[in-house]
């Protein structure tokens, strides 16, 4: 059906995805649905609210079974928080994709409570259907991945009752066994993981073991999620699969969406809060011989990256041990870090400088967010002592006279314009295609440049993209913690 506008042009009727799961996973009666969702939200109305909620992990079973756990996730967000858009990530229960299907067809998703607007513009940017050059083969649109899928739809009534007017959604279904594709999906989505957006990852956990086994398996999987370490999470899923637990079909049906989220968290600027666990056996003494597990998590954006004195001492001890072990012909040791030092698993860059009687004796650094901080410090300490081409290798006799200085580069944060960049406080990292360059924060202390000159020199002298090349490049800022 087409309708005429007042100026005579013909406008297209919006395309609405119907509520295919109404009267299946939740009631199709609007009044009953509102009352049911509100009853779950009321249970958790006085639960602790968390600032800087970047993402939620929420179950997607029928409301009778998982509604209480889902409500715990949504009630962790403060009442006054507003988001620009919500990214919905979930698994494909019906269609094999080998990538990520982003809905670009529907203008709205319907529920008995009304329509929820789709951010079609962002969806098309991801899939390149709007003709831009931001293309990537891992993103596409497959209608069959969305038409019958319940994992995203069941989140909508909770969003409608929790937010009232729901921000536009970006529905994404993920299905692939190629870890490199998950990394690419995470890389493309990562710039959207800002204060203005919320990511909702839809996943149930253990499927079909008996009650006691589900509790044990889900506890182990939950701890892996809490660690924020995607490798630990995947390893735990594999360990669960080999454990011989009877009737365990999967440890997390949304494992790919969860892994994608965890890959987006690898800069270490996030904290995972476990909110609630139940399984279907907890509901009205339901059958304990065959259950499904449900977790709720909130992923919080750390307001500031910092290191306390104990963490600094630990890093200096790691650096010194690395140098001593090298002199003894040993490999770099991997320290056992308890939860007190979890921030040392953050992925960020670092420089290690050695000074002897106040004079530089070696300095090597790594700029990047691909290795845990404690590993980078150990590797850079060894490199500074033995691989700096400007100096002879450090000897055992010199150790007592050498001071170790460590500069930790805080996780990078993408900025959209220079208003977010603070000269002398921030370092700048510019990336355009395969070219990139950086200036450390302390460079500003050595020159008399404005911030425009600082960025222009970095673009021209470091990235090689010309003085104005930064204007259409990706810009990131970071800070340096020196001790």
N, C-alpha and C positions, 0 to 999 in steps of 0.2 A: 504494500500500500504506500502511495506517495501523497504528500500534502503540499499545497501551494503556500508560499510565504507571501508577505504583504508586498514585496517588491517584484513579485512575479516569478522569482526563481523557484525551482523545485528542490525541496530538501528531502533527504532520505530519512525514512523512519528508523529510529534506533533499533539495533539488533539486540535482543535480550536472550540470554541463556536461561532456559527454564529451570525451576527447582526440581531437578530429577530425583533428589534424595528425600524430598518431603514424604512423610508417611512411611519412610523406610528407616532412616537413621534418626529422624526427629519427626514430631507431629506436623501435619500439614495445616492445622488450625492455628491461625495467627494469634488469637487470644490465649489459647493453651500453650503455644510456643513461647510467647512473651512471659507468661507466668512460670513456665518450667525453667527457662534460662535465668530469670530473675531470682528464682528460689535458689539456684546454684550460686549465683553471684552474691546473694545475701549471706550465705554461709561463710564466705570469705571477705565480707565487707570490711572487717576490722583487721584483716591480715596486713602485714607490713608492706608498705609501698616503697618502691626503689626508684631513685633518680637515675636518669640516663639509661633507661631500658632500650637496648639496641635490637634485641630479638627475643622471641619466645619459642620454646619447644612444647607443643600442645598435642594431646591425643586426638584421634578422629573416629573413634568408635561411636556406636549409638549413644545418645545422651543418657539413657538409663544406666549404662555401664561407665562411661568416662566423663560425663558432664561435670561431676564434682571436681575432677582433676583439671579439666579444661578451665573451669572458673577460677581455680587457684592461680593459673597463669595470667589470665586477663586482669584479675584484681591486683596483680603486683604492680601495675602501671598507675601512677598518681592520677587523680581525677582531672587535674588541670593541664595535663600534657596533650599537646596537639601534634599530629604528624601530617606531613604533606602527602605521603602515599604509603601504602602497605604492600610489601612484597609477600606473596603467599607461595611457599615452596613445599612440594610434597611428592610422594612416589606415584608411579603409574601402576595401578592394579589390573589394568586390562590390555595395555598396548606397549610393545617393546619399541623404544625410541632411539637408543644409542646417542643420547644427547639431552637437550632441554627444550621442551615445547612451551612456547609462550603464547598465550591466547591473544591474537590480534583481530579476531573476528567479531566478538561480542562487545557491544558498548556498555552493557550492564549484565550483572548476574542477579537473577531473581531469587527471592526467598518468600515465604508467606508474610514476612514483615516488610516487604518492599524491595526495591531494586538497589543494588550497590554498583556504583560507577566503576568502570574499568579505565585505567590510565593507558589508553590505546597508544598514545604518542610514545610513552616510554617503552611499551611492548614492541612497537615497530622499530624504535631505535635499536633494541636488542636483536631483533631479527633482520634488521636492515630493509624492511619492506617499505620504508618511507624514502628510499633512494639515497640515504646518507652513506658515508664511507665507513661507518662504525659496524662493519660486518664481522661475523664470526660464525664459522660452520657449526659450532656446537649449539647454536640457538636457531630455532625454526618454529613453525606452527603446524601441528598435526591435530586436526579436529577430533580424531578418535581418542586422543589422550585426555580430552577434556569433557566430552559429551556425557559419559557415564561415570566419570570419576567423582568419588565422594569426599576424598581427603581434604580438598580445599573448600568445597561447598559447606561442609558442616561447621567450618569456622565462622561463617558469615553471620548467622543469628547471634552468636556471642559478640561479634564485633558491633552489630547493630544495637544490641542492648547495652553494651559497655560504652560505646562512643556516641550513640545517637546518630549523628550524621557521620557516616564512615568515610574516611579519606579514600580516594581512588585506589583500587587494588591492581596489582600486577600478578596475574596467576601463572605460575611456572610449575610444570611437571617434569621431574628428572628421572631418567632411566638410562643407565649405561654401565658397562663393566670395565670401562677404560678409565683408570685413575687420572690419566693425563687430561682427559676431557673434563673430569670434575675440577681439576686444577684450573683449567681454562674458564669454566663456568664461574668459579669463585673469583678469578682475576677480573672478569668483566663486571661482575656484580659488586665487587669490593668498593669501587668509588661511590656507590649508592648507599653504603653502610655509614650514613652520617646521622647527626642528631635529628634531621628533619624526617627521616624514614624509619619505619618499623619492619622487621623481618619476622614472619610467623612461619615456623617450620612444623609441618604436620606429620606426626609419627606416633604409632603405638609401639610397644616394646615386645616382650616375649610372647610368642604365639603357641598356645595349646599344651604346654607342659602341665603337670599337676601343680597345685597351689604352692606347696613348699619349694619345689624346684624353681617356679617362677620368681618367688621372692629372692632366692639366692642368685639366680642368673641376672635378674633385673638390678639387683644391688650392685653387682660387679660392673654391669654395663653403665649404670648410672654414675658410678665413680669415675669411669673412663670419660664420660661426657663432662663431668665436673672438672676434670683435669685440663680441659681445653686442648688437649694434645690429640690431633687427628690420628697419628700413628698408633698411639695407645688405644684409641677407640677401635680402630680397625683390627688391631691385634687381639683385643678382647672379644670382638665378634667372632673372629676365627677360633679363638680358644673355646668360646662357648659352643661353637659348632662341632668341635672335636671332643667335647666333654662327655658325650654319651648320654646326655639328659634325654629321657624318653619323651617323644612327641614334640620336641623343640623344633618347630619349622623355621623360625627366625628369631633373632634377638631384638631386632628393630626393623619393622617393615619400611620405615622412612630413613634407613641408614644412609642412602645416597644424599638426601637432602640435608641430613645432620652433618655428614662429612663435608659437604659443600660449605655449610655455615662455619664449621670448625676451620676449614681452610681460609675462610675470610677473616678468622680471628687470630691468625698466626703472628700478627705483629705484637701480640702480647698485651694489647691495650684493653683487654676485656676480662671480666670475672663472671664465672658461671655460678648461679645460685639455684640449688635444688629446692623446689617448693613443696612437692607432694608426690607420694607414690601410693597407688592402689592397684589391685587387679580385679578382674571380674568376679573372683571368688569372694571379695569383700562386700559385694552388693547383695544384701538380703540373703546372706548365706547361700549364694549361688553355688552351683556345682563346682567342687574343688578338684575334680579329676582332670579338668581340661579348661584352662583359663587363658586370658590375655592380659598383659601388663600395661600399665599406664603411668608415665612420668610427666611432671610439669617442671620446666626449667625457665629461668629468666637469665638472659645474658646482658650484663651491665657494662656500659662503657666506662672505663676508669677515667675520672676527671683529670688526673694528672699522673704521669709516669715519674716515679721517684725511687730512690734507693736509700734505705736507712743505714746507720753506721755498721750494723752487723752484716748487712748484705755487701757493703763496700769492703769490709774486712775479709769476707769470704772470697770475693773476687780477687783481692790482692793475694790471698793465700793460694788460690787456684793458679794465678799467674806465676808466683814464685815456685810452686811445686812443678809446674810445667817446665820451667827452666832447669830446675835441679834434676828432674827425671831425664831430661835430654842429655845432661852431662853424664848421667849414669847409664845412658844407652837404652832408656825405657821409652815405651810409647806414652802418648798423652793419656793420663788416667781420666776416667769418667767418674766424677764425684757422685755420691749418693745424696740427693737433696730432699730433705723432708719438706712438708708443707710451709714451714717457716720461710723457706728460701724459694718458693715457687716462682717468684718474679724473675729469678735467674734463668728460667726456661723461656723467657720472652725472646722473641726473634727481633733483634736489632743489631746495628753495627757497633763497632768499638775500635779504638786505637789504643795501643800500649806503647808508652815511651819509657826508655831507660835512661837515667842520668847517673853519671859518676862524678862526684865532687862538683855538682852543679852544671856539668857539661853534658850535652846530649851524647848518649852511647848507643842509641838505636831506637828506631820508631817505625812501626808497621801497623797498618789498620785495614779494616774491612768495612766497606760501605754497602750495606744490604740487609735484608730481613729474611734470610733463608736458613739461618743456623741459630740455635739457642745461644743466649748471651754468654753462659758459662763456657761453652765450647769455643766461641769466638775469642774470648779473653785468653783461654789456654793456648789456642793456636797463634794468636797475635803476639803473646808474650814470647813464645818460642821463636817466632819469626823475627821479632825485634832483637832478640839476643844473638841469633845465629845466621839470619838471612838478609839483614840490611846491608846492601852492597857498599854502603859508605863506610862501614866499619869492619874491623876484624871480629870474628866470633868471640863472645864473652867466655872467659875462663873461670874455673872454679875459684881461683884465688881472688877474683874481683867481686864475688858475690856480696861480701860484707860491705862493700863501698858503693853498691848500686841501689838507687831508689827507683821504685816502680810508680809510674803515673798512668792512670787509666782514664780514658775519655769514652764514656758510654753515649751513643747516639740514641735518643729516645725514638720510639716507633714513629714512622712518618705519618703525617695527616694531610690528606689532599685538601687544597684550598681552591676556591673558584675565582678569586681576584686578589690584588695586592693589598687590599684593606685588611686582610687576615694575616699578612706577613709583618712581623715586627723586627726591624733592623737591630742588630746586636744580640737579640734574644734567639732568633730563629736562624737555622741554616736553611738553604733552599736547594731543592732537587728538582731538576727540569728533565722531562722525558718527552720526546717526540719521535715516534716511530722507533727505529733502532738506535737512535742517538740519545745520550743523556749526559748530564753534568751536574756538579754540585759545588757549592761553597759552604764550608763549615761556618758556624755562627761567629767564631773569633776572627774570621777574615774581615768583618766589618770594623773591628777594633784597629786594624792595621792600615785601613784606607779611609779616605774622606769622601765616600760616595753616598748619594741618596739611595733609597731603596730601589728606585727605578734603574739607577746606574748599576747597583749591585746585581740585580736580576739580569739586566742587559749584558753586563760583562760575563755573567755565568752562561747565558745563552750563547754568546758569541765565542768566548774564550774556552769554555769547558765543554759545552754540548756541541758546538760547531754548527748551530742552526741559525746564525745571524743575530744581530742586535735585537730585532723585534720578534725573533722566532718564538719567544716565550708566550706571546700573546695568544697563540692557538695551540700551545703545548699543555701537557699535564704538569701541574705545579704541586709540589709537596713541601711541607715544612717539618722541621724536627729541632730538637734542642740537644745540647751536649752537657752531660754531667761529668765534671772533671774532678778527680780525687787522687 
